[in-house]
Amino acid sequence: MGLKRFYIKGQIEAGCDEAGRGCLAGPVFAAAVILNEERPIIGLNDSKKLNETQRNNLRVEIEEKALSFGVAMLSNTEIDKFNILKASFMAMHLALDKLKHEPELLLIDGNRFIPYKKIKHECIIQGDGKYQSIAAASILAKTYRDEFMLHAHEEYPQYCWNKNMGYPTVAHREAIKQFGVTPLHRLTFSLLKEQYKLDI
């Protein structure tokens, strides 16, 4: 069964999602998408269930066919300043600011959100696997963030960001242990396993 096209038929809905919340390095990206009912997009799904080629192809189609979309990011230093949850919501707000049409309802992936303007919102757990507009937002957030991390990898190749995209893999943590942190690392995160242990 495919993803639902809308939450309430006949109103302008914007799906919102973020990418990179659990990473040790790099920004968090968010996207907001208002799909065009007259220009359907086949194959929309949670970005994690798609491969890189599928995501990149769908990104082109979303940008071409959507009624409106916006993508925004908050840097690792802003994440350290505000905390990752608040930074994710702030990035979503910035993405919503870029929409050319004002939505009547926001569909938010997850269980929490900071209200945006006076627009109604619905928080939907695993919404990127339930609603097309949230899935589209998840694809844009993921592909834009991956693109950022691939560029960053060229500057800091020892951290293998071309493979882990900043997530806490063994190779990433080993590189932090060996080479230290970069200006893109989130210093408020537990970068090494040892940080969980307290010296008594």
C-alpha positions as CSV (number, residue, x, y, z in Angstrom):
1,M,0.0,0.0,0.0
2,G,1.3,3.4,-1.0
3,L,1.7,6.5,1.2
4,K,-1.3,8.7,1.8
5,R,-1.4,11.8,-0.5
6,F,-3.0,14.1,2.1
7,Y,-4.1,14.3,5.7
8,I,-7.3,16.4,4.9
9,K,-8.3,16.6,1.3
10,G,-8.7,20.0,-0.2
11,Q,-6.3,22.0,1.9
12,I,-2.7,23.2,1.4
13,E,-0.5,20.8,3.5
14,A,3.3,21.1,4.0
15,G,5.2,18.0,5.0
16,C,8.3,18.7,7.2
17,D,11.2,16.5,8.1
18,E,14.8,16.7,9.2
19,A,18.0,14.8,8.6
20,G,21.2,14.5,10.7
21,R,19.8,14.7,14.2
22,G,21.9,11.8,15.4
23,C,25.2,12.7,13.8
24,L,28.4,13.6,15.5
25,A,29.4,16.1,12.9
26,G,27.9,18.5,10.4
27,P,24.7,20.5,10.4
28,V,21.1,19.4,10.7
29,F,19.0,19.9,7.6
30,A,15.2,20.3,7.3
31,A,12.8,20.5,4.4
32,A,9.2,21.5,3.9
33,V,7.3,20.4,0.8
34,I,3.9,21.2,-0.5
35,L,3.1,18.7,-3.2
36,N,1.0,19.5,-6.3
37,E,-2.0,17.2,-6.5
38,E,-2.0,17.6,-10.3
39,R,1.6,16.5,-10.7
40,P,1.9,13.2,-8.8
41,I,5.3,11.7,-8.0
42,I,5.7,8.0,-8.1
43,G,7.9,6.2,-5.6
44,L,7.9,8.6,-2.7
45,N,8.9,6.9,0.5
46,D,10.9,7.4,3.7
47,S,14.3,8.4,2.6
48,K,15.9,5.6,4.7
49,K,14.1,3.0,2.6
50,L,15.4,4.3,-0.6
51,N,18.9,4.0,-2.1
52,E,21.1,6.9,-3.0
53,T,20.2,6.8,-6.7
54,Q,16.5,6.7,-5.9
55,R,16.8,9.6,-3.5
56,N,18.7,11.7,-5.9
57,N,16.3,11.0,-8.8
58,L,13.3,11.8,-6.6
59,R,14.9,15.0,-5.4
60,V,15.0,16.3,-9.0
61,E,11.4,15.3,-9.5
62,I,10.2,16.8,-6.2
63,E,11.9,20.1,-7.0
64,E,10.4,20.2,-10.5
65,K,6.8,19.1,-9.6
66,A,6.2,20.3,-6.0
67,L,3.9,23.3,-5.6
68,S,6.6,24.7,-3.3
69,F,9.5,23.5,-1.2
70,G,12.1,24.9,1.1
71,V,15.4,23.5,2.6
72,A,17.4,25.0,5.5
73,M,20.1,24.0,7.9
74,L,21.5,24.9,11.3
75,S,25.3,24.5,11.8
76,N,27.0,22.2,14.3
77,T,27.9,25.3,16.4
78,E,24.2,26.4,16.4
79,I,23.3,22.8,17.5
80,D,25.8,23.1,20.4
81,K,24.2,26.4,21.3
82,F,20.5,25.5,21.2
83,N,20.6,21.7,21.5
84,I,19.7,19.3,18.7
85,L,16.0,19.1,19.2
86,K,15.5,22.8,19.2
87,A,17.9,23.2,16.3
88,S,15.8,20.7,14.3
89,F,12.7,22.7,14.9
90,M,14.4,26.0,14.1
91,A,15.7,24.4,10.8
92,M,12.1,23.4,10.0
93,H,10.9,26.9,10.6
94,L,13.6,28.3,8.3
95,A,12.6,25.8,5.6
96,L,8.9,26.8,6.0
97,D,9.9,30.5,5.7
98,K,11.1,29.6,2.1
99,L,7.8,28.3,0.9
100,K,6.1,30.4,-1.8
101,H,2.6,29.3,-0.6
102,E,1.3,29.6,2.9
103,P,0.2,26.2,4.1
104,E,-3.0,25.6,6.0
105,L,-1.7,22.6,7.9
106,L,1.8,21.3,8.7
107,L,2.5,17.6,8.8
108,I,5.5,17.1,11.1
109,D,7.6,13.9,11.2
110,G,8.0,12.9,14.9
111,N,6.1,13.5,18.1
112,R,7.0,17.1,19.0
113,F,7.2,20.5,17.3
114,I,7.4,24.2,18.2
115,P,4.4,25.9,16.6
116,Y,5.1,27.9,13.5
117,K,3.2,31.2,13.1
118,K,-0.4,30.4,13.8
119,I,-0.6,27.4,11.4
120,K,-2.1,24.2,12.7
121,H,0.2,21.2,12.8
122,E,0.0,17.5,13.3
123,C,2.9,15.5,14.7
124,I,3.0,12.0,13.1
125,I,5.4,9.4,14.4
126,Q,7.2,7.8,11.4
127,G,5.3,10.1,9.2
128,D,7.9,9.9,6.4
129,G,6.6,6.3,5.9
130,K,2.9,7.4,6.0
131,Y,2.4,10.7,4.1
132,Q,3.9,11.6,0.7
133,S,4.6,15.2,1.6
134,I,6.6,14.2,4.7
135,A,8.4,11.6,2.6
136,A,9.3,14.2,0.0
137,A,10.6,16.5,2.8
138,S,12.7,13.6,4.2
139,I,14.2,13.0,0.7
140,L,15.2,16.7,0.3
141,A,16.6,17.0,3.8
142,K,18.7,13.8,3.4
143,T,20.0,14.5,-0.1
144,Y,21.0,18.1,0.7
145,R,22.7,17.0,3.9
146,D,24.5,14.2,2.2
147,E,25.7,16.6,-0.5
148,F,27.1,18.9,2.3
149,M,28.9,16.0,4.0
150,L,30.4,14.8,0.7
151,H,32.0,18.2,0.2
152,A,33.2,18.3,3.8
153,H,34.7,14.8,3.3
154,E,37.0,16.3,0.7
155,E,38.5,18.6,3.3
156,Y,38.5,16.0,6.1
157,P,38.9,12.6,4.4
158,Q,40.2,10.7,7.4
159,Y,36.7,10.7,9.0
160,C,35.1,8.8,6.1
161,W,32.1,11.1,5.9
162,N,31.6,10.0,2.3
163,K,30.4,6.7,3.9
164,N,29.1,7.6,7.3
165,M,27.8,11.1,6.6
166,G,28.8,12.2,10.1
167,Y,26.9,9.4,11.9
168,P,28.6,7.6,14.9
169,T,30.2,4.6,13.2
170,V,33.2,2.8,14.5
171,A,35.5,4.3,11.8
172,H,34.3,7.8,12.6
173,R,34.9,7.4,16.3
174,E,38.3,5.9,15.7
175,A,39.2,8.9,13.5
176,I,38.2,11.3,16.3
177,K,40.3,9.3,18.7
178,Q,43.3,9.5,16.3
179,F,43.0,12.9,14.8
180,G,40.8,14.9,17.2
181,V,37.8,17.0,16.3
182,T,37.2,19.2,13.3
183,P,35.4,22.6,13.2
184,L,32.4,20.6,12.0
185,H,32.1,18.3,15.1
186,R,29.3,18.8,17.6
187,L,31.1,19.3,20.8
188,T,28.1,18.8,23.1
189,F,27.6,15.3,21.7
190,S,29.3,12.1,23.1
191,L,32.0,11.9,20.4
192,L,33.8,9.0,22.0
193,K,32.5,6.0,24.0
194,E,34.9,6.9,26.8
195,Q,32.8,10.0,27.5
196,Y,30.0,7.8,28.9
197,K,32.3,6.5,31.6
198,L,33.0,8.5,34.7
199,D,36.3,8.4,36.5
200,I,35.5,7.6,40.1
